[in-house]
Amino acid sequence: MEINPHILVVDDEPAARQSLELILEDNYDVLSAGSGQEALEILQKTSVDLVLLDVNMPEMDGLETLRRIKEQEEEVDVIMVSALNLARKAVDAIKLGAYDYITKPYEPEDILSTVARVMSKRNLHKELTFLRKEVEASRGFDQIISQNKRMLEIFELIKKVAYTSTNILITGESGTGKELVARAIHNQGNRKNGPFVAINCASIPSELMESEMFGHEKGAFTGAHTRTIGKFEYANAGTLFLDEISALRSDLQAKLLRVLQEKEIERIGSNRPIQVDIRVISATNTNLDDAVAQGKFRQDLYFRLNVVPIHIPPLRERREDIPFLATSNLNSSIHMQHEL
């Protein structure tokens, strides 16, 4: 499911706003503002990827609006639009952080091509950010190898579920390689070109967990100086791995259940839903059946996560793999003999 980027058109002339809206509406979600102040108010409440900003406006002109936008939300891109080709203002706008400067009258193709360049740059930045994380996360791991019958059955199951979007729950003791199996499922499936995003629910302080998962808007709480994208949003079109899912506190269990049902999230401090297309793989080293029976884990969430269960046996139950692990110097991981 593709999420349309959000563009804010700022111009004091209604006809100019409408013209840009008509050009952009087929490919983007377009918002509009009739003044710089209105634009700033929208940006406080709504996530926006790009602002098309008129230079000549009464009360607060485009350059002052640009300056305040960058103070409020540095990461948002801005394209200045002017009826006059004013070289000095164009230079000033670029110095203040504008991406480009377009002069009226413009052709629709000019607008669309410039906007497309901005979106391509933003997507590239996002991909590079996750590529760095992926390289760091995968460093030191090799193929999964095993001769154990139960492990070979797991490999066959991975091949069957890799090309589905079914939620999977991986269980097993600490150190059995649950994340390696999750990565194998991701890398073998049709989401392999998307991001693999991991969250350890036990290692993140509970008061920060909601922001880590769903992100937050600037000013949503004390210390929220900038808008932050959550792991669910980053994992769009890919896989989200929730390790130690049993550690998730009860209110976040309810929110996670809603995300799985509705396929959308809301950042903290925003009431604007954001659609996400992700495959969720969870893992735990505890018995979730017991946790459900004790009222520590929601039964309805358990059913949502445990559509396909995978249990990884500990090394002591697959001693035939020990020589391979010793030879490969990968005592802390599990390996696979053949490519999935």
VOPAGU-2260 file (C-alpha; in pm, 1 decimal, decimal comma):
REM VOPAGU-2260
SITE   aa  ch    i         X         Y         Z
SITE  MET   A    0       0,0       0,0       0,0
SITE  GLU   A    1     161,5     323,0    -114,4
SITE  ILE   A    2     137,2     630,2     105,1
SITE  ASN   A    3      88,1     950,8     -93,1
SITE  PRO   A    4     325,8    1229,6      11,9
SITE  HIS   A    5     163,5    1536,4     166,5
SITE  ILE   A    6     213,8    1876,7       2,4
SITE  LEU   A    7     110,7    2209,9     150,8
SITE  VAL   A    8      33,6    2491,5     -97,7
SITE  VAL   A    9      67,1    2840,5      53,2
SITE  ASP   A   10     -58,8    3139,6    -146,3
SITE  ASP   A   11    -283,7    3432,9     -59,7
SITE  GLU   A   12    -456,5    3408,1    -399,7
SITE  PRO   A   13    -727,7    3136,9    -407,2
SITE  ALA   A   14    -694,2    3091,5    -784,3
SITE  ALA   A   15    -320,9    3024,2    -751,9
SITE  ARG   A   16    -381,3    2767,2    -477,6
SITE  GLN   A   17    -649,9    2594,9    -680,9
SITE  SER   A   18    -424,3    2580,1    -987,0
SITE  LEU   A   19    -150,2    2402,2    -795,1
SITE  GLU   A   20    -399,0    2170,5    -626,2
SITE  LEU   A   21    -532,7    2060,7    -966,5
SITE  ILE   A   22    -181,2    1991,0   -1092,0
SITE  LEU   A   23     -80,1    1787,5    -787,3
SITE  GLU   A   24    -393,6    1611,1    -665,8
SITE  ASP   A   25    -358,5    1298,7    -882,3
SITE  ASN   A   26     -30,2    1196,2    -720,3
SITE  TYR   A   27     -22,8    1373,2    -383,0
SITE  ASP   A   28    -239,1    1459,6     -84,3
SITE  VAL   A   29    -266,1    1838,6    -107,7
SITE  LEU   A   30    -336,0    2081,5     175,2
SITE  SER   A   31    -364,0    2458,1     131,1
SITE  ALA   A   32    -315,7    2775,4     332,6
SITE  GLY   A   33    -396,0    3136,9     248,0
SITE  SER   A   34    -123,6    3292,2     462,3
SITE  GLY   A   35     209,0    3221,8     624,4
SITE  GLN   A   36      53,3    3208,8     969,5
SITE  GLU   A   37    -206,9    2954,6     857,3
SITE  ALA   A   38      70,6    2744,6     704,7
SITE  LEU   A   39     263,2    2741,2    1032,2
SITE  GLU   A   40     -49,0    2633,4    1220,8
SITE  ILE   A   41    -106,4    2347,0     976,9
SITE  LEU   A   42     254,1    2231,3    1010,1
SITE  GLN   A   43     217,1    2215,6    1387,8
SITE  LYS   A   44     -66,1    1965,5    1352,8
SITE  THR   A   45       6,6    1776,7    1031,6
SITE  SER   A   46     295,5    1586,4     880,0
SITE  VAL   A   47     395,0    1746,1     547,9
SITE  ASP   A   48     666,7    1638,9     304,2
SITE  LEU   A   49     683,2    1952,2      90,2
SITE  VAL   A   50     563,0    2314,4      98,4
SITE  LEU   A   51     499,5    2519,2    -217,6
SITE  LEU   A   52     532,0    2873,2     -85,3
SITE  ASP   A   53     442,1    3199,7    -256,6
SITE  VAL   A   54     705,0    3471,9    -214,8
SITE  ASN   A   55     480,3    3779,2    -223,9
SITE  MET   A   56     214,3    3764,6      46,1
SITE  PRO   A   57      76,4    4038,7     274,9
SITE  GLU   A   58     154,0    4055,8     648,2
SITE  MET   A   59     408,7    3770,3     648,8
SITE  ASP   A   60     589,3    3734,7     316,8
SITE  GLY   A   61     729,9    3411,6     177,3
SITE  LEU   A   62    1085,0    3456,2     301,1
SITE  GLU   A   63     974,7    3521,5     659,2
SITE  THR   A   64     736,9    3226,0     638,2
SITE  LEU   A   65    1022,8    3010,6     506,1
SITE  ARG   A   66    1246,5    3116,7     793,8
SITE  ARG   A   67     979,5    3026,3    1049,7
SITE  ILE   A   68     900,8    2695,9     877,4
SITE  LYS   A   69    1266,0    2592,2     897,8
SITE  GLU   A   70    1279,5    2693,5    1264,6
SITE  GLN   A   71     967,2    2489,9    1333,4
SITE  GLU   A   72    1032,9    2189,5    1108,7
SITE  GLU   A   73    1381,2    2176,2     961,0
SITE  GLU   A   74    1330,2    1853,0     766,3
SITE  VAL   A   75    1037,0    1971,2     553,2
SITE  ASP   A   76    1131,0    2071,8     196,9
SITE  VAL   A   77    1016,5    2407,1      56,9
SITE  ILE   A   78     984,6    2527,6    -302,4
SITE  MET   A   79     939,6    2903,0    -343,1
SITE  VAL   A   80     697,0    3030,0    -608,2
SITE  SER   A   81     703,8    3389,0    -735,9
SITE  ALA   A   82     536,0    3597,0   -1007,4
SITE  LEU   A   83     866,0    3781,9   -1053,7
SITE  ASN   A   84    1209,2    3647,5   -1135,9
SITE  LEU   A   85    1387,8    3816,7    -847,0
SITE  ALA   A   86    1740,6    3683,8    -834,9
SITE  ARG   A   87    1815,3    3833,0    -493,2
SITE  LYS   A   88    1507,0    3678,8    -332,7
SITE  ALA   A   89    1584,2    3346,1    -497,6
SITE  VAL   A   90    1934,6    3351,3    -349,1
SITE  ASP   A   91    1799,5    3453,3      -8,8
SITE  ALA   A   92    1544,2    3171,9     -22,3
SITE  ILE   A   93    1809,4    2909,4    -100,8
SITE  LYS   A   94    2025,3    3041,9     183,6
SITE  LEU   A   95    1729,1    3003,4     419,9
SITE  GLY   A   96    1692,8    2640,2     318,5
SITE  ALA   A   97    1452,5    2638,5      21,2
SITE  TYR   A   98    1500,2    2347,5    -218,7
SITE  ASP   A   99    1419,2    2545,7    -533,7
SITE  TYR   A  100    1268,4    2869,8    -669,0
SITE  ILE   A  101    1003,5    2862,4    -945,5
SITE  THR   A  102     880,2    3164,3   -1138,8
SITE  LYS   A  103     521,3    3215,4   -1256,5
SITE  PRO   A  104     379,5    3149,8   -1507,8
SITE  TYR   A  105     486,0    2787,8   -1494,5
SITE  GLU   A  106     389,5    2479,4   -1689,4
SITE  PRO   A  107     233,3    2190,3   -1498,5
SITE  GLU   A  108     524,1    1972,1   -1610,0
SITE  ASP   A  109     768,6    2211,5   -1446,3
SITE  ILE   A  110     588,5    2183,4   -1113,5
SITE  LEU   A  111     553,4    1805,6   -1132,9
SITE  SER   A  112     915,8    1746,2   -1230,1
SITE  THR   A  113    1046,9    1970,8    -951,5
SITE  VAL   A  114     820,8    1806,4    -694,4
SITE  ALA   A  115     927,5    1463,0    -820,2
SITE  ARG   A  116    1293,4    1555,4    -764,5
SITE  VAL   A  117    1215,4    1653,7    -406,0
SITE  MET   A  118    1031,7    1327,2    -339,0
SITE  SER   A  119    1312,1    1125,9    -498,9
SITE  LYS   A  120    1563,9    1299,1    -272,7
SITE  ARG   A  121    1351,8    1229,5      36,1
SITE  ASN   A  122    1307,4     863,6     -56,9
SITE  LEU   A  123    1679,3     825,5    -121,9
SITE  HIS   A  124    1759,0     975,5     217,7
SITE  LYS   A  125    1518,2     734,1     384,2
SITE  GLU   A  126    1664,0     434,9     197,5
SITE  LEU   A  127    2021,3     533,3     283,4
SITE  THR   A  128    1931,1     570,3     650,0
SITE  PHE   A  129    1792,1     219,4     662,6
SITE  LEU   A  130    2067,8      74,6     448,3
SITE  ARG   A  131    2322,5     193,5     703,1
SITE  LYS   A  132    2118,0      35,8     982,9
SITE  GLU   A  133    2080,7    -288,2     788,2
SITE  VAL   A  134    2453,5    -315,1     719,4
SITE  GLU   A  135    2527,8    -255,4    1086,8
SITE  ALA   A  136    2261,4    -499,3    1202,9
SITE  SER   A  137    2367,8    -778,8     968,1
SITE  ARG   A  138    2741,5    -745,1    1026,9
SITE  GLY   A  139    2890,6   -1068,9    1157,8
SITE  PHE   A  140    2606,0   -1297,2    1042,2
SITE  ASP   A  141    2630,8   -1553,3     765,4
SITE  GLN   A  142    2393,8   -1809,4     616,1
SITE  ILE   A  143    2193,4   -2023,0     852,9
SITE  ILE   A  144    2317,9   -2386,5     859,0
SITE  SER   A  145    2166,2   -2691,7    1024,4
SITE  GLN   A  146    2135,6   -3067,7     985,0
SITE  ASN   A  147    1870,8   -3099,5    1254,0
SITE  LYS   A  148    1540,9   -3243,3    1130,2
SITE  ARG   A  149    1329,7   -2989,8    1320,1
SITE  MET   A  150    1537,8   -2702,2    1186,1
SITE  LEU   A  151    1505,0   -2832,7     829,3
SITE  GLU   A  152    1128,7   -2835,9     878,4
SITE  ILE   A  153    1150,7   -2472,2     991,0
SITE  PHE   A  154    1343,2   -2386,6     672,1
SITE  GLU   A  155    1068,3   -2542,5     463,2
SITE  LEU   A  156     807,9   -2344,4     656,8
SITE  ILE   A  157    1005,1   -2023,9     596,3
SITE  LYS   A  158     992,5   -2088,4     221,5
SITE  LYS   A  159     615,7   -2135,2     239,2
SITE  VAL   A  160     535,5   -1821,9     438,4
SITE  ALA   A  161     798,5   -1584,3     295,8
SITE  TYR   A  162     576,9   -1465,6       9,4
SITE  THR   A  163     272,7   -1408,0     227,2
SITE  SER   A  164     189,6   -1114,5     455,5
SITE  THR   A  165      86,4   -1346,3     737,4
SITE  ASN   A  166     190,8   -1242,8    1088,0
SITE  ILE   A  167     440,2   -1483,2    1245,3
SITE  LEU   A  168     532,9   -1552,6    1607,4
SITE  ILE   A  169     880,3   -1699,1    1665,5
SITE  THR   A  170     942,1   -1859,6    2002,5
SITE  GLY   A  171    1255,4   -2004,0    2156,8
SITE  GLU   A  172    1511,8   -1951,2    2426,5
SITE  SER   A  173    1747,6   -1654,9    2421,3
SITE  GLY   A  174    2031,7   -1708,2    2175,5
SITE  THR   A  175    1851,1   -1954,1    1949,0
SITE  GLY   A  176    1850,1   -1711,6    1656,3
SITE  LYS   A  177    1496,7   -1575,6    1643,6
SITE  GLU   A  178    1599,2   -1255,2    1467,0
SITE  LEU   A  179    1803,9   -1452,5    1213,3
SITE  VAL   A  180    1493,9   -1653,8    1125,3
SITE  ALA   A  181    1288,5   -1332,9    1099,1
SITE  ARG   A  182    1548,0   -1182,9     863,0
SITE  ALA   A  183    1550,1   -1501,8     657,1
SITE  ILE   A  184    1171,6   -1477,6     613,8
SITE  HIS   A  185    1204,5   -1114,0     509,2
SITE  ASN   A  186    1495,7   -1172,0     271,8
SITE  GLN   A  187    1330,3   -1467,5      99,2
SITE  GLY   A  188     993,3   -1299,3      40,9
SITE  ASN   A  189     841,0   -1033,6    -181,8
SITE  ARG   A  190     921,3    -764,9      78,1
SITE  LYS   A  191    1298,3    -819,9      56,7
SITE  ASN   A  192    1348,6    -486,1    -121,9
SITE  GLY   A  193    1166,7    -307,5     160,1
SITE  PRO   A  194    1311,7    -229,3     502,4
SITE  PHE   A  195    1355,5    -479,5     783,2
SITE  VAL   A  196    1299,9    -281,5    1103,9
SITE  ALA   A  197    1358,8    -435,1    1447,0
SITE  ILE   A  198    1234,9    -318,6    1785,9
SITE  ASN   A  199    1340,7    -486,6    2109,7
SITE  CYS   A  200    1037,9    -430,4    2331,2
SITE  ALA   A  201    1235,6    -520,6    2644,4
SITE  SER   A  202    1531,2    -287,0    2591,8
SITE  ILE   A  203    1344,4      41,0    2533,9
SITE  PRO   A  204    1210,8     223,7    2842,6
SITE  SER   A  205     833,8     184,8    2859,2
SITE  GLU   A  206     774,6     560,8    2861,7
SITE  LEU   A  207     959,9     593,4    2527,9
SITE  MET   A  208     813,9     289,1    2359,1
SITE  GLU   A  209     507,4     453,9    2205,4
SITE  SER   A  210     719,2     721,2    2038,6
SITE  GLU   A  211     965,4     456,5    1918,9
SITE  MET   A  212     684,3     260,0    1758,5
SITE  PHE   A  213     460,2     531,5    1618,3
SITE  GLY   A  214     671,3     849,7    1615,3
SITE  HIS   A  215     567,6    1192,1    1741,3
SITE  GLU   A  216     502,7    1545,8    1625,0
SITE  LYS   A  217     711,1    1839,7    1732,3
SITE  GLY   A  218     590,2    1968,1    2070,0
SITE  ALA   A  219     387,7    1654,5    2145,0
SITE  PHE   A  220     560,2    1626,8    2482,9
SITE  THR   A  221     848,9    1779,5    2675,7
SITE  GLY   A  222    1168,2    1722,7    2479,5
SITE  ALA   A  223     993,8    1664,9    2145,8
SITE  HIS   A  224    1189,1    1934,0    1963,2
SITE  THR   A  225    1139,7    1789,2    1614,2
SITE  ARG   A  226     901,7    1555,2    1437,5
SITE  THR   A  227    1020,3    1194,3    1467,3
SITE  ILE   A  228     919,4     907,3    1240,4
SITE  GLY   A  229     834,2     584,6    1423,3
SITE  LYS   A  230     948,7     234,0    1337,2
SITE  PHE   A  231     607,7     136,4    1199,2
SITE  GLU   A  232     623,7     417,7     946,0
SITE  TYR   A  233     983,0     336,0     853,1
SITE  ALA   A  234     887,4     -28,7     798,6
SITE  ASN   A  235     623,2      55,4     538,3
SITE  ALA   A  236     635,4    -192,7     246,1
SITE  GLY   A  237     868,3    -412,1     452,2
SITE  THR   A  238     884,8    -613,4     773,1
SITE  LEU   A  239     860,0    -502,9    1135,0
SITE  PHE   A  240    1026,1    -737,4    1383,8
SITE  LEU   A  241     897,4    -702,8    1740,7
SITE  ASP   A  242    1145,0    -885,7    1962,6
SITE  GLU   A  243    1050,8    -975,6    2320,0
SITE  ILE   A  244     688,7    -888,6    2246,9
SITE  SER   A  245     583,5   -1014,9    2590,7
SITE  ALA   A  246     746,6    -704,7    2745,5
SITE  LEU   A  247     504,9    -468,1    2570,5
SITE  ARG   A  248     290,3    -290,5    2828,4
SITE  SER   A  249     -86,7    -336,0    2817,1
SITE  ASP   A  250    -188,1       3,0    2670,6
SITE  LEU   A  251      56,4     -42,0    2382,8
SITE  GLN   A  252     -74,9    -393,1    2328,4
SITE  ALA   A  253    -414,9    -234,4    2263,1
SITE  LYS   A  254    -265,2      18,7    2020,9
SITE  LEU   A  255     -69,8    -252,4    1840,4
SITE  LEU   A  256    -388,5    -455,3    1802,0
SITE  ARG   A  257    -560,3    -155,5    1645,5
SITE  VAL   A  258    -272,4    -104,3    1401,3
SITE  LEU   A  259    -291,2    -468,8    1294,2
SITE  GLN   A  260    -666,1    -437,4    1242,0
SITE  GLU   A  261    -682,0     -94,9    1075,0
SITE  LYS   A  262    -344,6     -92,6     894,1
SITE  GLU   A  263    -282,5     264,6    1005,0
SITE  ILE   A  264    -100,0     453,2    1278,8
SITE  GLU   A  265    -110,9     798,3    1437,1
SITE  ARG   A  266     197,3     980,4    1560,7
SITE  ILE   A  267     184,9    1109,8    1918,5
SITE  GLY   A  268      43,3    1461,0    1907,1
SITE  SER   A  269    -139,4    1407,3    1578,3
SITE  ASN   A  270    -487,0    1287,9    1491,0
SITE  ARG   A  271    -403,8    1228,5    1126,8
SITE  PRO   A  272    -398,1     856,1    1039,9
SITE  ILE   A  273    -107,6     727,3     831,8
SITE  GLN   A  274    -162,4     407,5     635,9
SITE  VAL   A  275     107,6     141,6     664,9
SITE  ASP   A  276     164,9    -180,5     473,5
SITE  ILE   A  277     385,6    -403,1     686,5
SITE  ARG   A  278     435,9    -767,1     772,7
SITE  VAL   A  279     474,7    -814,7    1149,0
SITE  ILE   A  280     702,4   -1085,4    1286,2
SITE  SER   A  281     712,8   -1113,7    1665,1
SITE  ALA   A  282     940,5   -1310,5    1892,4
SITE  THR   A  283     948,8   -1408,5    2257,4
SITE  ASN   A  284    1144,7   -1633,0    2490,9
SITE  THR   A  285     850,1   -1666,2    2729,6
SITE  ASN   A  286     531,2   -1870,3    2713,1
SITE  LEU   A  287     262,8   -1632,6    2584,9
SITE  ASP   A  288     -11,2   -1887,5    2656,5
SITE  ASP   A  289      75,2   -1854,4    3024,4
SITE  ALA   A  290      92,4   -1475,6    2996,3
SITE  VAL   A  291    -256,7   -1471,3    2841,6
SITE  ALA   A  292    -390,4   -1700,0    3114,5
SITE  GLN   A  293    -242,4   -1467,6    3379,1
SITE  GLY   A  294    -393,8   -1159,0    3217,2
SITE  LYS   A  295     -53,0   -1014,8    3130,7
SITE  PHE   A  296     -98,5   -1035,9    2753,8
SITE  ARG   A  297    -409,7    -968,4    2546,9
SITE  GLN   A  298    -563,1   -1282,2    2404,8
SITE  ASP   A  299    -696,5   -1104,8    2092,8
SITE  LEU   A  300    -350,4    -963,1    2017,9
SITE  TYR   A  301    -194,5   -1305,5    2072,6
SITE  PHE   A  302    -427,6   -1455,1    1811,8
SITE  ARG   A  303    -338,0   -1174,7    1567,1
SITE  LEU   A  304      36,1   -1225,6    1610,3
SITE  ASN   A  305      38,3   -1606,1    1627,4
SITE  VAL   A  306    -110,5   -1682,1    1284,7
SITE  VAL   A  307     196,4   -1889,2    1194,3
SITE  PRO   A  308     396,0   -2012,6    1497,7
SITE  ILE   A  309     763,4   -2106,6    1461,2
SITE  HIS   A  310     944,2   -2261,5    1757,5
SITE  ILE   A  311    1324,4   -2279,2    1741,7
SITE  PRO   A  312    1475,8   -2562,6    1945,6
SITE  PRO   A  313    1777,3   -2482,6    2165,1
SITE  LEU   A  314    2122,5   -2603,9    2065,6
SITE  ARG   A  315    2122,3   -2877,2    2332,0
SITE  GLU   A  316    1837,1   -3042,4    2139,8
SITE  ARG   A  317    2025,7   -3033,2    1807,4
SITE  ARG   A  318    2374,2   -3149,9    1900,0
SITE  GLU   A  319    2449,7   -3252,4    1543,0
SITE  ASP   A  320    2484,8   -2882,2    1460,5
SITE  ILE   A  321    2760,6   -2817,9    1715,1
SITE  PRO   A  322    3049,6   -2922,3    1483,2
SITE  PHE   A  323    2924,0   -2687,3    1212,0
SITE  LEU   A  324    2894,9   -2400,4    1456,2
SITE  ALA   A  325    3242,0   -2464,6    1594,6
SITE  THR   A  326    3395,2   -2486,3    1246,3
SITE  SER   A  327    3227,0   -2167,4    1131,3
SITE  ASN   A  328    3312,8   -1972,6    1448,5
SITE  LEU   A  329    2947,3   -1872,2    1479,6
SITE  ASN   A  330    2869,9   -2008,5    1822,5
SITE  SER   A  331    2610,1   -1739,9    1889,7
SITE  SER   A  332    2401,1   -1797,2    1578,0
SITE  ILE   A  333    2216,0   -2068,8    1390,3
SITE  HIS   A  334    2291,9   -2149,9    1028,6
SITE  MET   A  335    2133,6   -2303,1     731,8
SITE  GLN   A  336    2293,8   -2555,3     494,6
SITE  HIS   A  337    2115,1   -2464,6     175,6
SITE  GLU   A  338    1977,7   -2137,1      46,2
SITE  LEU   A  339    1610,3   -2105,1     122,8
